[in-house]
Amino acid sequence: MQLISAKMKRPELPKAMISRPNLETKLKKLGDYPLTFVEGISGTGKSLVVSKVVSQSFPNTVWLSLDATCNHVYVFWKYVMQMSNIESLNAVETLGMDALETALNTFINILNEGEARVFVFDDMHYINDATILSMVDSMIANLLPHIHIVWITQPHGQFTYTKYLMKHKMLLIRDEDLRLTHEESLDYLQNVLEYTGDASLTIANFAEGWVGGLHLGVAATIWEQRLDDNLIDTYLEREIFNACTQDEQRFMVETSILTYFNQPLIDAYQPGSDLKALLASFTKRHIMVQYVGSDVRYHHMWQDFLRRKFQSLPDHEAIRRRIVAIYTDQGDAYEAIEHLFELKDYVAIMARVVTLAQSATTFAFLGRVPIMAIVDNFEFAYQKLFYHYANMEFSACTEIFRVISTTENLDPQFQAFKGLEILIEPANVGYQHDTVETPRASELTQALVGVRNAAMHYYRDRFHDALMVLQAIDVSTVESENPYLRFYVLNITAQVYEELGYLKQALNASKRLQDYIRTMAMLDFIRVSHTISEIGILLKQYRLGDVEVALESIGARYLIDFTNMQTAYQYNYVEYLYLRGNIEVAYREFENVVQHGLKDGLLAYSSILKHPIIHQQLSLTLRNQFKDSYAKADFHTLNSQLVYVRLLLMEQKRDIAIELVDRILVHARRERIHLKVVEASLIKASIVNDARIQIALYKEALYYAHQDCIMEPFMEDRQATLSIIQTHGNHLLTDVSQAELHFHQQICAHLNVNQEQLTEREVEVLKALAQGKTNREIAERLFISLATVKTHLINLYRKLEVSSRVQAVQKGVALGIIKLESIS
């Protein structure tokens, strides 16, 4: 972000300054207060007297002179942190309010741990953004006593300081403190303005302690009228402006629109103008100019007067466009764009903004362009959408979608907006939307469109196509322009791997994303979104303890702050409760989800229906509603097809269900979608009558599930899984690998297969059998008689339904009662 360095410099003190002992003594007490509030009308000399006091008594002072361009939260805080010279705080460049809040907290901590410092905010009346004022208020409240804020403002400022005043935590300097005494006025006239005329007393009486009035009085030729707010413009016009030459008038009016000016800028803007001579003339005439290093600016009161005259110039737009061209030639793109905003030339603004690296300032530009204007520039519109989304300004996103959908004859690239409504409401998936290409767009916009295309592949179950798109996005080349791009890429990558059943890779992507979020100090809602996505992976691995911790980490606050995430959170919570075995509680939560968010999106959230179907809880109304949606849909995801299979079984339509599940298996095997192979295999195994097919399907599920620990499908319908294991026992384990056998034993452990049937002593006997021990060796090891060993063996054979030692060991391993290490 390009900052104007002059804004971060303390105003230079003039060679001649009068002493204002009462005011200066009072200001020197600012070190006793967190906040010093200097409030006075324009022309009271408040900035100069504060500058004098801090330069003499508070050497560790930083200064920020504000103007209207700083009235944006990103721009304001970028200046604040830059003026503090805390370069580690790069998070302010990260798009999003919470990133700024995180940066502010870090900023406060650094200040609190550092040395005493004074922050002066000059012309704070330009800041009326409620978010900025709230964050400044929070900053003041949390700073330690060695950090002091000085706030210089005109009376119409928006900051409310009453609470600080009531708590005696604020030094208040008001207009009456800033007015000169009669003696000070005379001193100012003689020693600062070097006025030696006979009208000193008249001018002093005329000004009534107002520094600006003294300047006006000296510059004017008459003093008969009493000066008040309504007469200021009249006096400025008649007594100062009209006294200047036409060239001087033209120069002042045309340069009034510049934030600052200097000789190089004037050389380009008004060739032939002798800035040094002009400034000397202005000083002689007591025209109010201020010097900041090599830059010059007009006093705000005088500048406002000149700008009103500028707007009345017949060629004021042409002059502004000349300024835009000059700033562009000098490489100051940001100042050029500011003048384009004055011209309301949004087409030119958008064309320029999309060529800039994104920063705090460009983020502000994205927000300032009206939504109705974005239909003229696809790239700007696309980046503006993600700007509002990252700021959780979802109503603005909705308005963008509305404007684009109702505007005719758009650039064909606007097709890239189709389907993105899912950012706001997951139920609005729109499976009919396909991928688009934007070859004329910048690398950043093409990357964002790539993310969109990957999402469209994802929602159409084209998972490997989604991965190809994501892997083709070179995040590193455009990451500095949009730090959230890596989040989008990693987040969708994790979700794709999850749906494929490649859970180790999903967790790896999730871990990389978590590390990146921590590094970039990203938004709370981004962190919550990541946590919710990770819960989905943990559920599929049946890591319920980790799921519980993750659910608690989100907490109720985020559900209030991010209402659009409530459905996703509740979706995971319902699954967690069902897998925990809290069936009734789970169904009540399921009803809440349906009532508040799923009525119009059953297909999008179809997987959540499988649990109440398995437990015979799903109402006839919801069953019919899902079937109607399913019948009308042009595309069915594998998740919705699997739910439809369960509904068919619920309605005793077994043959149709088997036909559909076979089609699912063919597709899932061909496309290497392991999760769906596991789910479909177990569903089919539970309904076919052929023992050979049941065993083959279970072993297939074991094969695809064991490497990534896809445990959830085995636990969803526990009774069905338990029935298969108890029915076929060790026949399920012929020709399986050691890893598959170990995973099977984990399944048995989760299902508590036969754990209650065998006593502790019987398990010990079974382990000894597995190690090849004789009856006598077992008796010696366990310190029991041979007769007792035989009794235990009889009970083991009966409970395990076997007739030999070998069969007992095989059945024990198959049921997970003993582990492989028991045999070695």
ABEGO torsion letter per residue (X at the ends): XBBBAAAABBBBBBABBBBBAAAAAAAAAAAABABBBBBBBBGAGAAAAAAAAAAAABABBBBBBBBAAAABAAAAAAAAAAAAGBAABAAAABBEAAAAAAAAAAAAAAAAABBBBBBBBBGAAABABAAAAAAAAAAAAABBAABBBBBBBBAABABBAAAAAAAGABBBBBAAAABBBAAAAAAAAAAAAGBABAAAAAAAAAAGGBAAAAAAAAABABAABBBBAAAAAAAAAAAAAAABBAAAAAAAAAAAABABBBAAAAAAABBGBBAAAAAAAAAAAGBBBBBBEABBBBBAAAAAAAAAAAAABAAAAAAAAAAAAAAAAAGBAAAAAAAAAAAGBAAAAAAAAAABBBBAAAAAAAAABBAAAAAABAAAAAAAAAAAAAAGBAAAAAAAAAAAAABBGBBAAAAAABGAAAAABAABAGAABBBBBBAABBAAAAAAAAAAAAAAAAAAGBAAAAAAAAAABBAAAAAAABAAAAAAAAAAAAAAAAAAGBAAAAAAAAAAAAAAAAAAGBBAAAAAAAAAAAAAAAAAAGBAAAAAAAAAAAEAAAAAABAAAAAAAAAAAAAAAAAAGBAAAAAAAAAAAAAAAAAAAAAAAAAAAAAAAAAGABBAAAAAAAAAAAAABABBBAAAAAAAAAAAAAAGBAAAAAAAAAAAAAAAAAAGBAAAAAAAAAAAAAABABAAAAAAAAAAAAAAAAAAGBAAAAAABAAAAAAAAAAAEAAAABGBBAAAAAAAAAAAAAAGBGAAABBAAAAAAAAAAAAGBBAAAAAAAAGBBAAAAAAAAAAAAAAAGBABAAAAAAAAAAAGABBAAAAX
